[in-house]
Amino acid sequence: MGCETNGHVRVNQYALVSYVQAPLGSFLDRLRLRLTPECRPHAHITILPPRPLCAPEERAEAEIRDISARFHSFDVKLGNVERFQTTEVIYLQLDCGARELRQLHQSLNTGAMEYDEPYDFHPHITLAQKLPHERVEETLELARQFWAEWKGKVVFAVEELSFVQNTEQNVWLDLTHFRLTHEPAEIVR
């Protein structure tokens, strides 16, 4: 049994994400609710997918702080709505920023946060998941229609990482936030 926080019982499942800010993030939350009304959306890109920790939470936070300090902020550009064939997850692909997200993932999936993930890391924004198979194709088309309604910017900055923990109620709690630097690292020769 986990620790209780504001009525939520915390479990040994952690992740590292970067939230998408408004107005794009708000639109993505509304889009996701239109597709799956039962979900609790908070638009984000996952850097480290959910995993148990085999070390103290404080050690994981310290390692994330040390590693993320080596990275600077970068832009992500969203692309088309797609579907993972194996899991039938409907998602927004990235037209720009995937390389940087893969570098972050590779650097952070070590030490206290290391985990043998069941799928290859593929940066994306989830729009719908855990759908009955018979609803997947229809939901994919709806997602494409809803996404086409967005006339705002499809580019956003990844400037902050959020270390989160799940609960028995499947409510993710923010534990710590890590700011990425705004300037590229200085090159020393």
N, C-alpha and C positions, 0 to 999 in steps of 0.2 A: 504494500500500500504506500502511496506517495504522500507528500506533504500537502496540506491544505492551504490555498491562497484565495481569499475572497469567495469562499464557498466552492472553489474548484479544487479537486484532488489532483495534484501534479503527478505525472508518471515519468518514467525514464525514457522519454522520447524527445529529442532536441533537433533543431534545424537552424540554418542560417539563411536569412532572406534579405532582400532589399525591396522595400515598399515603393509602389508607384504613386506619386503624389497627384493631387487634384490639379486640374480638372480631369486629366486622362484616367487617373486611378478611380475616381468616382464613377466615371462612365463605365469602366471595366467592371466595377462592383455591380452596377445596375444591369449590365449585360449578363453577368454571371447569374444574378438572381432571376432574370427572365428565362434563362436556360434551366436552372436548377433552383427553384424557389426555396428548397429546404437548406441550402448551404449558408454559411456565414462568411461572406467574402471580405477580403482585405487584399486588394490587388498587389501582387508581388512577383518577383523573380526569385526562385530558389537557388541559392549558391551551394548549400549542403542539404540534400534531402533528409527527411526524418531518419533518425538513428538513435540507438541507445548509447549512453556514455559508459565507458568502463573505467573512468577516472572521475575525480571530484569536479563538480561544475566550475569551481573557482579556477582549476587548472585549465579547463577548456576555454574559459573566458580570457585568461592570461595569454594562452597560445593564440587565440583569435586576434587579440589586441596586438600582439607582437607581429604576427604575419600580415594582418591587414594594414598595418602602418607602412608597409613597403609598397602599397598600391595607391595609385591616384584615381580620382573620380574619372568617369568616362560616360559617354552617351550610348544609349541603346535605341535602336529604331525598330519598331514593330512592323511585321509584314502581314502575310496572309493567315487565315484560319486553316488549320490542318488537323489531322487525327493520327495518333500513334496506333498502328495496326494491332499490335500485341495487346495493349491495355485498353484500347478504345477511348483514351483520354483525348478530348478536343482542346486545342491550344492555339495560341498565337505564336507563330514562328518569329524569329528575330532576323531582320535584314542587316543589322549592324550591332556590334557589341558582344556577339557570341564568343569570339576569340578571348576577349578580356575576362568574360565570365568563366570560361574553361580554365584560364590561368589561375583565377581566384580559387576555383573549385580544386584544382590539382594541388595548389599550395596549402589549402586549408584542410584537405582530407588526409590529415596526418595527426600523429600524437594522440591527444585525448579525443579528437574529433574523427579519427580514422574509422572507416566503416567500409565493409565490402558490399557495395550497393548492388541490388538485384538487376539494375539496368544501367547501360552506359549513360553518362551525364549528357543531357541534351538541353541547353538553356531554352526556356520558353515561358509563357504565361498561361497557366491552366484556365480554361473557361468552363469546362464541364468534365466530370469524371464519375465513375461508379454508376453509369447509366445502365438500365436494362438494354440488352443487345438490340432489341427491336426498336428502341428509341434513338440509337446512335446516329443513323443516317439522317433522320429528320432533324435532330438537334444540331448536327454539323451544318446543314443548310440554313437553319435559323441563325446559328452563330455567324455565318457568313453574311446573312442579310443584316443582322444587327450591327456587325462590325462596319459594314458599308455605310451605316447611318452616321458614323463618327466623322466630323468634318474638321476637328481640331488637330493639333500636333500629334504625331505618332512617335516623336523622339522625346526621351526623358533621360535625366542624369542619374547614374548610380553613384550616390555620394555617401550613403550611410548603409551599414549592414546591421541587421537586428538578429540577435541571438534569442531564439524562442523555445518554449517548452510546451508540450501538449499536456492535456488533462484527461481524466476519465470521461469528462463530458465532451471531449474533442474540441475544446476551446484552447487556442494557442495563446500563451502569455508571453509578452515581451519581457525579457530579462535584462538585456544590456544592448546598447547601441554603440557602434564603432564608426566614426567619421573617417572617410578616405580623404587623403590630402587633395587639395585643389590643383596642385602643380605637379607635373611629372617629376620623378626622382632626379636629382642632380647626377649627371654623369661625371665620374671621377676617372681621369686617365693617368 
